[in-house]
Amino acid sequence: MSAFIQQLPALIGVVIGALGSYWAVARGERVRSRREREARWEERLLAVYTDYARTLKKSVSLTYRVAAGLGNDPHPYPLTPEEAAPLLAEATLARDPSGEALLLLGDPTVVAKAREWVAVLLEMERFLRERTEDPQAWQALLERQRAGREGYYAAVRNDLALPPGHSARWPVLPTDPTGGG
């Protein structure tokens, strides 16, 4: 029995070492698993945010083209309201699923900024449905739309802890009336 008692401190040391090793490995696995889950979550969230922006931008681009057809915008590829109607309907339908994903997964601040951006887009679409021919009013809507987009992107960057990005506001180059480029 005295040999067992003499070996007991070593045995206790082995047990404590094994438990400590198990605890360290288990904790490391939990930390790694949490980091991987957070990374996957951020990737999904970025995809949702990007998809929503892409669907809105498609609608915005179509409104530029219709506005050009009405004489409000210098877009080089004008569309008549009749030509644009099915394209606008398709773009509007595409916004719904991406908007629902945004509502489901998005940060409340990002969702609020998205709502501001889409509200201006809806005003732009109404402006065009009414066949308004007012380039100054159209330019005011464009500025509000650009500010809405900029606010949305800033909120996304803040939510995902991304560095500040470009404002996407650059001067439009004047067109050459002679067609020489």
GROMACS elastic network, one bead per residue, 0.5 to 0.9 nm:
[ bonds ]
;  ai    aj funct       b0    kb
    1     4     6  0.51856   500
    1     5     6  0.64050   500
    1     6     6  0.86727   500
    2     5     6  0.50190   500
    2     6     6  0.61034   500
    2     7     6  0.86092   500
    3     7     6  0.62151   500
    3     8     6  0.86115   500
    4     7     6  0.50141   500
    4     8     6  0.60075   500
    5     9     6  0.77404   500
    6     9     6  0.69789   500
    6    10     6  0.81741   500
    7    10     6  0.54453   500
    7    11     6  0.62069   500
    7    12     6  0.87275   500
    8    12     6  0.60159   500
    8    13     6  0.84399   500
    9    12     6  0.50686   500
    9    13     6  0.60828   500
    9    14     6  0.86569   500
   10    14     6  0.62345   500
   10    15     6  0.86898   500
   11    14     6  0.50939   500
   11    15     6  0.62480   500
   11    16     6  0.86048   500
   12    15     6  0.50818   500
   12    16     6  0.60614   500
   12    17     6  0.84138   500
   13    16     6  0.51261   500
   13    17     6  0.59510   500
   13    18     6  0.84787   500
   14    17     6  0.50029   500
   14    18     6  0.60336   500
   14    19     6  0.85430   500
   15    18     6  0.50984   500
   15    19     6  0.61221   500
   15    20     6  0.84778   500
   16    19     6  0.50998   500
   16    20     6  0.59670   500
   16    21     6  0.84294   500
   17    20     6  0.50332   500
   17    21     6  0.59834   500
   17    22     6  0.84815   500
   18    21     6  0.50527   500
   18    22     6  0.60744   500
   18    23     6  0.85186   500
   19    22     6  0.50369   500
   19    23     6  0.60389   500
   19    24     6  0.85529   500
   20    23     6  0.50384   500
   20    24     6  0.60916   500
   20    25     6  0.85934   500
   21    24     6  0.51340   500
   21    25     6  0.61837   500
   21    26     6  0.85154   500
   22    25     6  0.52302   500
   22    26     6  0.60057   500
   22    27     6  0.84585   500
   23    26     6  0.51237   500
   23    27     6  0.59695   500
   23    28     6  0.84294   500
   24    27     6  0.51878   500
   24    28     6  0.60488   500
   24    29     6  0.85856   500
   25    28     6  0.50530   500
   25    29     6  0.61474   500
   25    30     6  0.86614   500
   26    29     6  0.50882   500
   26    30     6  0.62424   500
   26    31     6  0.86828   500
   27    30     6  0.50600   500
   27    31     6  0.61871   500
   27    32     6  0.85595   500
   28    31     6  0.51150   500
   28    32     6  0.60765   500
   28    33     6  0.84448   500
   29    32     6  0.50417   500
   29    33     6  0.59046   500
   29    34     6  0.84349   500
   30    33     6  0.50484   500
   30    34     6  0.60416   500
   30    35     6  0.85590   500
   31    34     6  0.51347   500
   31    35     6  0.61741   500
   31    36     6  0.86301   500
   32    35     6  0.51270   500
   32    36     6  0.61576   500
   32    37     6  0.85669   500
   33    36     6  0.51379   500
   33    37     6  0.61034   500
   33    38     6  0.85628   500
   34    37     6  0.50444   500
   34    38     6  0.60730   500
   34    39     6  0.85282   500
   35    38     6  0.50748   500
   35    39     6  0.60933   500
   35    40     6  0.86137   500
   36    39     6  0.50439   500
   36    40     6  0.61743   500
   36    41     6  0.85025   500
   37    40     6  0.51340   500
   37    41     6  0.60520   500
   37    42     6  0.85927   500
   38    42     6  0.60937   500
   38    43     6  0.85601   500
   39    42     6  0.51100   500
   39    43     6  0.61844   500
   39    44     6  0.86603   500
   40    43     6  0.50511   500
   40    44     6  0.62090   500
   40    45     6  0.85394   500
   41    44     6  0.51313   500
   41    45     6  0.60622   500
   41    46     6  0.85229   500
   42    46     6  0.59709   500
   42    47     6  0.84622   500
   42   160     6  0.70025   500
   43    46     6  0.51369   500
   43    47     6  0.61894   500
   43    48     6  0.87064   500
   44    47     6  0.50268   500
   44    48     6  0.62323   500
   44    49     6  0.86494   500
   44   105     6  0.89429   500
   45    48     6  0.50427   500
   45    49     6  0.61349   500
   45    50     6  0.84528   500
   45   102     6  0.84244   500
   45   105     6  0.68848   500
   45   106     6  0.70614   500
   45   160     6  0.83620   500
   46    49     6  0.50746   500
   46    50     6  0.59295   500
   46    51     6  0.83754   500
   46   156     6  0.81397   500
   46   160     6  0.77430   500
   47    50     6  0.50776   500
   47    51     6  0.58896   500
   47    52     6  0.84885   500
   48    51     6  0.51646   500
   48    52     6  0.61837   500
   48    53     6  0.86502   500
   48    98     6  0.68527   500
   48    99     6  0.87146   500
   48   101     6  0.64197   500
   48   102     6  0.60876   500
   48   105     6  0.78500   500
   48   106     6  0.79052   500
   49    52     6  0.53107   500
   49    53     6  0.63070   500
   49    54     6  0.86778   500
   49    98     6  0.84462   500
   49   101     6  0.87966   500
   49   102     6  0.67280   500
   49   106     6  0.76284   500
   49   110     6  0.86098   500
   49   153     6  0.88297   500
   49   156     6  0.71180   500
   50    53     6  0.51085   500
   50    54     6  0.60677   500
   50    55     6  0.86684   500
   51    54     6  0.50336   500
   51    55     6  0.62319   500
   51    56     6  0.86545   500
   51    98     6  0.63012   500
   51    99     6  0.89755   500
   52    55     6  0.52609   500
   52    56     6  0.62617   500
   52    57     6  0.85449   500
   52    95     6  0.69396   500
   52    97     6  0.87767   500
   52    98     6  0.51240   500
   52    99     6  0.62546   500
   52   101     6  0.84113   500
   52   102     6  0.71179   500
   52   114     6  0.85112   500
   53    56     6  0.51796   500
   53    57     6  0.59751   500
   53    58     6  0.85884   500
   53    98     6  0.88662   500
   53   114     6  0.84758   500
   53   149     6  0.81804   500
   53   152     6  0.85335   500
   53   153     6  0.85771   500
   54    57     6  0.50645   500
   54    58     6  0.62176   500
   54    59     6  0.88451   500
   55    58     6  0.52020   500
   55    59     6  0.66400   500
   55    60     6  0.88037   500
   55    91     6  0.68086   500
   55    92     6  0.82263   500
   55    94     6  0.64729   500
   55    95     6  0.55098   500
   55    98     6  0.74925   500
   56    59     6  0.52169   500
   56    60     6  0.61963   500
   56    61     6  0.86707   500
   56    91     6  0.79856   500
   56    92     6  0.84669   500
   56    94     6  0.89524   500
   56    95     6  0.67110   500
   56   117     6  0.85347   500
   56   118     6  0.71930   500
   56   121     6  0.79579   500
   57    61     6  0.60166   500
   57    62     6  0.85290   500
   57   149     6  0.89667   500
   58    61     6  0.51908   500
   58    62     6  0.63560   500
   58    63     6  0.87939   500
   58    88     6  0.88561   500
   58    91     6  0.66157   500
   59    62     6  0.51312   500
   59    63     6  0.63234   500
   59    64     6  0.88253   500
   59    87     6  0.85972   500
   59    88     6  0.64784   500
   59    91     6  0.56655   500
   59    92     6  0.71044   500
   59    95     6  0.86981   500
   59   121     6  0.77694   500
   59   125     6  0.87821   500
   60    63     6  0.51051   500
   60    64     6  0.64196   500
   60    65     6  0.88880   500
   60   121     6  0.66588   500
   60   124     6  0.82814   500
   60   125     6  0.87283   500
   60   145     6  0.85065   500
   61    64     6  0.51290   500
   61    65     6  0.65340   500
   61    66     6  0.88949   500
   62    65     6  0.51279   500
   62    66     6  0.63347   500
   62    67     6  0.85582   500
   62    79     6  0.82591   500
   62    84     6  0.72076   500
   62    87     6  0.76480   500
   62    88     6  0.68181   500
   62    91     6  0.86756   500
   63    66     6  0.50605   500
   63    67     6  0.59339   500
   63    68     6  0.84444   500
   63    84     6  0.85055   500
   63    88     6  0.81751   500
   63   121     6  0.84849   500
   63   124     6  0.69829   500
   63   125     6  0.65967   500
   63   128     6  0.74406   500
   64    67     6  0.50578   500
   64    68     6  0.61587   500
   64    69     6  0.87276   500
   64    72     6  0.85316   500
   64    73     6  0.64074   500
   64    74     6  0.83004   500
   64    75     6  0.63246   500
   64    77     6  0.89424   500
   64    78     6  0.78917   500
   64    79     6  0.89167   500
   64   142     6  0.89533   500
   65    68     6  0.50322   500
   65    69     6  0.63908   500
   65    70     6  0.88419   500
   65    73     6  0.75688   500
   65    74     6  0.85559   500
   65    75     6  0.58721   500
   65    76     6  0.77978   500
   65    77     6  0.59820   500
   65    79     6  0.53395   500
   65    80     6  0.81594   500
   65    84     6  0.82922   500
   66    70     6  0.64234   500
   66    71     6  0.87129   500
   66    72     6  0.86056   500
   66    73     6  0.83565   500
   66    75     6  0.88536   500
   66    77     6  0.88797   500
   66    78     6  0.58751   500
   66    80     6  0.57659   500
   66    81     6  0.59645   500
   66    83     6  0.87163   500
   66    84     6  0.67610   500
   66   128     6  0.70602   500
   67    70     6  0.50553   500
   67    71     6  0.62189   500
   67    73     6  0.53007   500
   67    74     6  0.83357   500
   67    75     6  0.80443   500
   67    78     6  0.74120   500
   67    79     6  0.79260   500
   67    80     6  0.85526   500
   67    81     6  0.87772   500
   67   128     6  0.66501   500
   67   131     6  0.86414   500
   67   132     6  0.87615   500
   67   133     6  0.82664   500
   67   135     6  0.86110   500
   67   138     6  0.78926   500
   68    72     6  0.53572   500
   68    74     6  0.56399   500
   68    75     6  0.54705   500
   68    76     6  0.76557   500
   68    77     6  0.75247   500
   68    79     6  0.70539   500
   68    80     6  0.85408   500
   69    72     6  0.75433   500
   69    73     6  0.78615   500
   69    75     6  0.86029   500
   69    77     6  0.82979   500
   69    79     6  0.50879   500
   69    80     6  0.53037   500
   69    81     6  0.77089   500
   70    73     6  0.78292   500
   70    78     6  0.82527   500
   70    79     6  0.83963   500
   70    80     6  0.73398   500
   70    81     6  0.83898   500
   70   128     6  0.81666   500
   70   131     6  0.70225   500
   70   132     6  0.75913   500
   70   133     6  0.61112   500
   70   134     6  0.89137   500
   71    74     6  0.75969   500
   71    78     6  0.89059   500
   71   133     6  0.65621   500
   71   134     6  0.80860   500
   71   135     6  0.72198   500
   72   132     6  0.84928   500
   72   133     6  0.61198   500
   72   134     6  0.60770   500
   72   136     6  0.79165   500
   72   137     6  0.86781   500
   72   138     6  0.63154   500
   72   139     6  0.80977   500
   73    76     6  0.88812   500
   73    78     6  0.86973   500
   73   135     6  0.67463   500
   73   138     6  0.76239   500
   73   139     6  0.80663   500
   74    77     6  0.87201   500
   74    78     6  0.84492   500
   74   175     6  0.89931   500
   75    78     6  0.62828   500
   79    82     6  0.79427   500
   79    83     6  0.59497   500
   79    84     6  0.60047   500
   80    83     6  0.51822   500
   80    84     6  0.61631   500
   80    85     6  0.85855   500
   81    84     6  0.50496   500
   81    85     6  0.59436   500
   81   128     6  0.76410   500
   81   129     6  0.74055   500
   81   131     6  0.80718   500
   82    85     6  0.53203   500
   82    86     6  0.79939   500
   83    86     6  0.70884   500
   83    87     6  0.77195   500
   84    87     6  0.51800   500
   84    88     6  0.58949   500
   84    89     6  0.84669   500
   85    88     6  0.51831   500
   85    89     6  0.61204   500
   85    90     6  0.86264   500
   86    89     6  0.50191   500
   86    90     6  0.61301   500
   86    91     6  0.85899   500
   87    90     6  0.50950   500
   87    91     6  0.61604   500
   87    92     6  0.85661   500
   88    91     6  0.50063   500
   88    92     6  0.60285   500
   88    93     6  0.85648   500
   88   125     6  0.88536   500
   89    92     6  0.50707   500
   89    93     6  0.62149   500
   89    94     6  0.86438   500
   90    93     6  0.51692   500
   90    94     6  0.62497   500
   90    95     6  0.88093   500
   91    94     6  0.50503   500
   91    95     6  0.63873   500
   92    95     6  0.51919   500
   92    96     6  0.69829   500
   93    96     6  0.56083   500
   93    97     6  0.78586   500
   94    97     6  0.63655   500
   94    98     6  0.70900   500
   94    99     6  0.88675   500
   95    98     6  0.54250   500
   95    99     6  0.58232   500
   95   100     6  0.85601   500
   96    99     6  0.50365   500
   96   100     6  0.61666   500
   96   101     6  0.87070   500
   97   100     6  0.50951   500
   97   101     6  0.62848   500
   97   102     6  0.86100   500
   98   101     6  0.50959   500
   98   102     6  0.61761   500
   98   103     6  0.86765   500
   99   103     6  0.61963   500
   99   104     6  0.85980   500
   99   114     6  0.88705   500
  100   103     6  0.50197   500
  100   104     6  0.61200   500
  100   105     6  0.86220   500
  101   104     6  0.50452   500
  101   105     6  0.60378   500
  101   106     6  0.76144   500
  102   105     6  0.53858   500
  102   107     6  0.83200   500
  102   110     6  0.85925   500
  102   111     6  0.67827   500
  102   114     6  0.87679   500
  103   106     6  0.56467   500
  103   107     6  0.82817   500
  103   108     6  0.82432   500
  103   111     6  0.65022   500
  104   107     6  0.89918   500
  106   109     6  0.82100   500
  106   110     6  0.63594   500
  106   111     6  0.60707   500
  107   110     6  0.52302   500
  107   111     6  0.62063   500
  107   112     6  0.86879   500
  107   155     6  0.88044   500
  107   156     6  0.84143   500
  107   159     6  0.69659   500
  108   111     6  0.50098   500
  108   112     6  0.61252   500
  108   113     6  0.86630   500
  109   112     6  0.50904   500
  109   113     6  0.62888   500
  109   114     6  0.85757   500
  109   152     6  0.88427   500
  109   155     6  0.65840   500
  109   156     6  0.86113   500
  109   159     6  0.83343   500
  110   113     6  0.51245   500
  110   114     6  0.60647   500
  110   115     6  0.85675   500
  110   151     6  0.87212   500
  110   152     6  0.62268   500
  110   153     6  0.83705   500
  110   154     6  0.86398   500
  110   155     6  0.51953   500
  110   156     6  0.59388   500
  110   158     6  0.89168   500
  110   159     6  0.75326   500
  111   115     6  0.61426   500
  111   116     6  0.87212   500
  111   152     6  0.82777   500
  111   155     6  0.88660   500
  112   115     6  0.50563   500
  112   116     6  0.64192   500
  112   117     6  0.88024   500
  112   152     6  0.83942   500
  113   116     6  0.50500   500
  113   117     6  0.62946   500
  113   118     6  0.87024   500
  113   148     6  0.69601   500
  113   149     6  0.81843   500
  113   151     6  0.61149   500
  113   153     6  0.85886   500
  113   155     6  0.70513   500
  114   117     6  0.50726   500
  114   118     6  0.61441   500
  114   119     6  0.84604   500
  114   148     6  0.76251   500
  114   149     6  0.78432   500
  114   151     6  0.82586   500
  114   152     6  0.56007   500
  114   153     6  0.89761   500
  115   118     6  0.51980   500
  115   119     6  0.59590   500
  115   120     6  0.87438   500
  115   148     6  0.88149   500
  115   152     6  0.88774   500
  116   119     6  0.51525   500
  116   120     6  0.66022   500
  116   121     6  0.88880   500
  116   145     6  0.87708   500
  116   148     6  0.60088   500
  116   149     6  0.86484   500
  116   151     6  0.86124   500
  116   152     6  0.82836   500
  117   120     6  0.54779   500
  117   121     6  0.65264   500
  117   122     6  0.89166   500
  117   144     6  0.82311   500
  117   145     6  0.61499   500
  117   146     6  0.82797   500
  117   147     6  0.79590   500
  117   149     6  0.57861   500
  117   150     6  0.88401   500
  117   151     6  0.80191   500
  117   152     6  0.71076   500
  118   122     6  0.61545   500
  118   123     6  0.86324   500
  118   145     6  0.82761   500
  118   148     6  0.80079   500
  118   149     6  0.88769   500
  119   122     6  0.51227   500
  119   123     6  0.64237   500
  119   124     6  0.87685   500
  119   145     6  0.88067   500
  119   148     6  0.89099   500
  120   124     6  0.62345   500
  120   125     6  0.86813   500
  120   141     6  0.70779   500
  120   142     6  0.86297   500
  120   144     6  0.67219   500
  120   145     6  0.56506   500
  120   148     6  0.75115   500
  121   125     6  0.62166   500
  121   126     6  0.86157   500
  121   141     6  0.84614   500
  121   145     6  0.66526   500
  122   125     6  0.50489   500
  122   126     6  0.61855   500
  122   127     6  0.85481   500
  123   126     6  0.50397   500
  123   127     6  0.60420   500
  123   128     6  0.86406   500
  123   141     6  0.78250   500
  124   127     6  0.50077   500
  124   128     6  0.63536   500
  124   129     6  0.86953   500
  124   138     6  0.77969   500
  124   141     6  0.65714   500
  124   142     6  0.81688   500
  124   145     6  0.85822   500
  125   128     6  0.51745   500
  125   129     6  0.61310   500
  125   130     6  0.86568   500
  126   130     6  0.61856   500
  126   131     6  0.85884   500
  127   130     6  0.54177   500
  127   131     6  0.65684   500
  127   132     6  0.58685   500
  127   133     6  0.88650   500
  127   138     6  0.81047   500
  128   132     6  0.59999   500
  128   133     6  0.85005   500
  129   132     6  0.77693   500
  132   135     6  0.89056   500
  132   138     6  0.88051   500
  133   137     6  0.86801   500
  133   138     6  0.83757   500
  134   137     6  0.54417   500
  134   138     6  0.61943   500
  134   139     6  0.87262   500
  135   139     6  0.60816   500
  135   140     6  0.86668   500
  136   139     6  0.50548   500
  136   140     6  0.63425   500
  136   141     6  0.87545   500
  137   140     6  0.50800   500
  137   141     6  0.63758   500
  137   142     6  0.87039   500
  138   141     6  0.50585   500
  138   142     6  0.61975   500
  138   143     6  0.87156   500
  139   143     6  0.62241   500
  139   144     6  0.86665   500
  140   143     6  0.51667   500
  140   144     6  0.63542   500
  140   145     6  0.86484   500
  141   144     6  0.50883   500
  141   145     6  0.60754   500
  141   146     6  0.85741   500
  142   146     6  0.60834   500
  142   147     6  0.85171   500
  143   146     6  0.50951   500
  143   147     6  0.61356   500
  143   148     6  0.85215   500
  144   147     6  0.50339   500
  144   148     6  0.60559   500
  144   149     6  0.85960   500
  145   149     6  0.61522   500
  145   150     6  0.85142   500
  146   149     6  0.50685   500
  146   150     6  0.60451   500
  146   151     6  0.85105   500
  146   168     6  0.84018   500
  146   169     6  0.79432   500
  147   151     6  0.60632   500
  147   152     6  0.85658   500
  148   151     6  0.50860   500
  148   152     6  0.61795   500
  148   153     6  0.86806   500
  149   152     6  0.50559   500
  149   153     6  0.61956   500
  149   154     6  0.85596   500
  150   153     6  0.51995   500
  150   154     6  0.61222   500
  150   155     6  0.86270   500
  150   167     6  0.62215   500
  150   168     6  0.76973   500
  150   169     6  0.89706   500
  151   154     6  0.51010   500
  151   155     6  0.61745   500
  151   156     6  0.86445   500
  152   155     6  0.51661   500
  152   156     6  0.62301   500
  152   157     6  0.86550   500
  153   156     6  0.50303   500
  153   157     6  0.61064   500
  153   158     6  0.85069   500
  153   165     6  0.82949   500
  153   167     6  0.86839   500
  154   157     6  0.51191   500
  154   158     6  0.61082   500
  154   159     6  0.85951   500
  154   164     6  0.73101   500
  154   165     6  0.78889   500
  154   167     6  0.88856   500
  155   158     6  0.50242   500
  155   159     6  0.60815   500
  155   160     6  0.86223   500
  156   159     6  0.50693   500
  156   160     6  0.61521   500
  156   161     6  0.82822   500
  156   162     6  0.81436   500
  157   160     6  0.52617   500
  157   161     6  0.57258   500
  157   163     6  0.66955   500
  157   164     6  0.68002   500
  157   165     6  0.79315   500
  158   162     6  0.62746   500
  158   163     6  0.80174   500
  158   164     6  0.83009   500
  159   162     6  0.77747   500
  162   165     6  0.82830   500
  164   167     6  0.88475   500
  165   168     6  0.85957   500
  166   169     6  0.78765   500
  167   170     6  0.82816   500
  170   173     6  0.89552   500
  171   174     6  0.89334   500
  172   175     6  0.88298   500
  175   178     6  0.87784   500
  175   179     6  0.79981   500
  175   181     6  0.72473   500
  176   179     6  0.54609   500
  176   180     6  0.62266   500
  176   181     6  0.56561   500
  177   180     6  0.77619   500
  177   181     6  0.86124   500
  178   181     6  0.79389   500
